[in-house]
Every structure is written in C-alpha cells, then in structure tokens.
C-alpha cells in the first residue's frame, strides 16, 4: 500500500474510534452497481422481486461512463472496488475499461458474476485489464440442483465460464484470486462436498459458503422460512461441513464459511437473537455503495441514499448532513436508518483496517485472558503500533526453563521461544521473520504455551500491519552480525550442495543439500546469525536425505556472509557445512524474481504431488526435482545452470493444474 493510502487508513480508523461524524479521510472500499439487470432469475435474489429493477422503471440498467468519471476523486484513497450489485456485471460493455482505469490507479478490483456470459475472449480481456479477484456464484455441483436455483442458467455455461477465467490466469497471471460462492440452503446443501471437488477440477482456489439471509421482500421471507439451514437436522449440516472440509484439505482447496462458527445454530435470524452486538458498524466510515442511478449508500443492504452524484459532488455527500447524522446514530449505538435487516441477520461488520476482525464474518476478534500471572511479556511492538513484514518481536520470559511459548498473529503462528533456547539475561528473547500470508490492517499479537489451546493467551496487543511500496521507509528493528567459523565436532552429517563457496546469492535464497544424520535429528540453516529454516530426514522423503529450503532473507544486507548449519538446540557444538556467499539485491522490474543456479517454486497442487512438469518460456524443462517440505505443500526445484542469462517465464504443472506464471531474471 502506498504511503498516502496508509495515511488515509489511519485517519479513517481514528475517526471511527473517536466517533467523528465529519471526517477528513476518504472511503477505503467501494461497490459500484455496474449493472441493475441480470440474465438470470435466481430464487433467493432480490432483483427478482424488486420493482425498481424491472425494465422501464426509474433505475438505469447500466453504470455509465459519466457516473464513473464523477467517482474518480475517490480513487486515490480506495483500496478495493467491487464492480457488482444485484445485477450481472458482464452485461456492462464498459466493464473492462473500468477495471483498467481502477487498476492503473492502484486499486484492487473485484467482482462477483454468474459466469454464464464468460468466454475465453472476455476472460482474457478482463485479465489483461488488471482484474484482481473474481467470485463465481454457483449454488450447486450438479445440473439439476444448480439449474433449479439459478433459473435461466445452464450448468455447462457456468463451468465453461470458470474454465475460461482459470485459463486466462494461467496465461496472464490474472485474476489473482478465483473463488466460488455457494449460498447454503436446505435444498442444495448436499451438493457442497461435490462443489469442493468441482472447484479443484476447474482450477479455482476456494469455495465460500454463504448462509441464506432474511430479506424484507415478502416472497423472500417465505423463501427464507422454507430454505434456511435451520430446517435441516444440525447433525446433517455438521456431517456435510466435515466432509467438505476433509475434501478441501485433501485437494488443496480453500473453504470458508461463518457456518463453521455457528455453534450448531443454522437459522441465522434465530441465532442473531442471542448475539451480543457491543460494537458499531464500521461501514459509515469506510465504505460506499453507488447505484446505477448515482445514489450513494453505505452498503449493499441498507437502501438509504445520502445524496446523488448527478446533483452533488462526492465530497459534499461524504460529509453532508445526511451522512453525518447516520454516523452519529451508529456512534450512539442506535439502530441507524435502514439498518434493521443487518441487525436481524446478525450482520454488523468491522473493517479489518480499523479493528482485528474475523476474516469471514467480520466480527471483532476477542482477547482471551490467561488464567494466571503472565509468564511472558512482549516489549516490542507496543499496543497500537504499526508493524511491517518481516516482523520483529522482543520480550522477556519468566516461565520455567523448557516451558515453550508460541507467538501468534491472530491465528497465524509466528515462531516459538523458551528460556532453554535463549541465553539472554532475564529470559530476554527476540523473534523475527516474514509473515507472507497476513493481510494489511489490524491484528492481534499474542502468545500461548505450546500445546495448550484451552487456557487462553497472554501479552495481547493490537498491531497494524502495513506493507509499504517503499520498504526503505521502515527502519529494521533487528540486525544480524557475522560470526567466525567454528569447527564441527565430527564427520559432517549435513552437506550443502547449493550455493557453493564464494557464490553470489539473491533474495529469496535457495539452499539444497543432503542429510546423513539420524531420522528426526533437526538442523537449522544459518546466514551469519540469522536463522533461515530447518531440515530433518523425518520431514524429507527424497533419496539420501535430500532437502531444499527456500525463503526470503529480508534483514540481511548486501555483501559477504557465512552460510552454515547447526543442530537445533545445540549452541555449543560448533557448526558444519560452512561457506562464504555474497548477497546481491539487483534492481528488477516489479514482479520479477532473481535467480542464479536454482529456483524453488511452490507447486500448484498439495500433497500427494503427482507428475510435476516445468516449462520455461513455453518449453519443457527437464532439470526439475519435487521436494516435499511439509504434509500439505511441495516445492519444484528447477536447476538453472544451463539456462541463458536474461528474463524468462516459468510455469509449474501438477496433475494438469498449473501455477501462475513467474517471471525470473537469470543472473550471470
């Protein structure tokens, strides 16, 4: 995120937390109703029953360029724009042009589609325009179920549309995310496990299961009473959820749903009656929803208009009296105008940029206090501090030697520490490392005893992750100092093949070698005093204990360093496999990865890995090895000695699934 957008996030967060009604920040997220018409008549959709969406009524069918231009002042602060409403976005012939304009302005662009109008040409047009995320609505894994819900659709058409998006991604690397959305109802829930299979087969990333919501239209109220999941036996719902989750883990497909945290209550209107909502919705401070008629709202459910862009400028609406009254209603914990449906469904959202929030239902994450005096204290980062990737954590331990603690960011493990592993006075510890899968925004940093998930956590604090476009703006909080070579105490049980003595390396680093130590004996690879990762024969299934480690080395400066290995937990027995290497960070185009003798890439499939094939510049590359660093992932190690210097495109394929193309620059 660039510096101006991050400053806007901080101003918006302050306005939200201090209950300001007139704010000096712009919106973070927007929904543009690209089409107010649809080619389908889905049973649970309001467009089927709302007279305003019928041809000939007041609402324009499409979001026209004149309206789009009036929203351009918001582009500088927007982080994401979703180009959809109740209609089908592919009906708007300007869609690709809007994607291109927003993407060029640095905005993440997404939309939801029924995909029945998508072909290869349209998918390629959107991919090359810069589309980031596509969600395909598909409420059945079989023609009979799907076509009974999506009235007017053909199952073969939506399958063809998903394939077209997947094909475009393999070729152009866009959309970055391709997911399937499934509205869970009594009549289609049995198809969920099969939909997970279909997701993997078609090359999509994940399935999101959305509960059926109560809506105010009389026909949709009757539909809710007939179709909400509370009509099914809770045991049946949990059995199908468990089967879907097992298949997702086996196939490497993401599966998310608020149903996993429903506690057996699947009628959302009934469940919401027990929900203690002690937070205020963040959308009046963070979000806008713009109709084809130019009306500015705050979300997709609330129909209150705060002004029309054909009559007033955006700034006049955003801080106009109507919006300010609406914010004051939320600050006073009143049921604000038009918000009754959200409260009825238990849908009161928290922006993850303002407060640590659950990634699926957007409710605040709760701090769970420990049951005794804190045995671990975190000194840095402080409560409310902005952090960067890689993260640096320092603190003190007063627990017994050998009592091991795990540092967590929300539910993401960051690393472990114990007094037995740290020789600093008063149990002082420092942990540092990358956090590649954590999104920008607000998170909870905390600690828990390893293996103890029931007694709560300790040292809780809120932190705010920012990934600046210019990392040099952030001052590192840790420095690695080179150490002299120490001799080993016997024959080397670990050998490093790549990189060689005196070789130039790049970031990310790739290390390969062989282990002859006993199974289960774990080794830590070091660059000076910076840990790079661990290897053990028990975790490697390659012949002769072959291993590969690959990852970033963000805190290490360019220049000469010592690469070596040591037994985990053994700080007195010396090191082995010492060699001098020279780190170079070449200036490369955005998205281009440096490479020297080898490169390791995550394969597109999960365990078990089948037939791995690699292509460089469209041609088969035979010098490839499969490496399994964990139970659910695998690496493809490409040996590049014979590859000419220059820019190349790399693609991995496993069992007919392809990774996104990776641009590399082979260095001499």
Secondary structure, 3 states (H helix, E strand, C coil): CCHHHHHHHHHHHHHHHCCCCCCCCCCCEEEECCECCCCCCCCCCHHHCCHHHCCCCCCCCECCHHHHHHCHHHCCCCCEEECCCCCCHHHCCCHHHHHHHHHHCCCEEEEEECCCCCCHHHHHHHHHHCCCEEEEECCCCCHHHHHHHCCCCCHHHHHHHHHHHHHHHHHHCCCCEEEEEEEECCCCHHHHHHHHHHHHHHCCCEEEEEECCCCCCHHHHHHHHHHCHHHCCHHHHHHHHHHHHHHHHHHCCEEEEHHHHCCCCCCHHHHHCCCCCCCCCCHHHHEEEECCCCEEECCCCCCCCCCECCCCCHHHHHCCHHHHHHHHHHHCCCCCCCCHHHHHCCCCCCCCCCCCECCCCCCECCCCCCCCCCCEEEEECCCCCEECCCEEEEEEECCCCCCCEEEEECCEEEEEECHHHCCCHHHEEEEEECCCCCCCEEEEEEEEECCCCCCCCEEEEEEEECCCCCHHHCCCCCCCCCCCCCCCCCCCCEEEEECCCCCEECCCEEEEEEECCCCCCEEEEEECCEEEEEEEHHHCCCHHHEEEEEECCCCCCCEEEEEEEEECCCCCCCCEEEEEEEECCCCCCCCEEEECCEEEEECCCCCCCCCEEEEECCEECCCEEEEEEECCEEEEEEECCCCCCEEEEEEEEECCEECCCEEEEECC
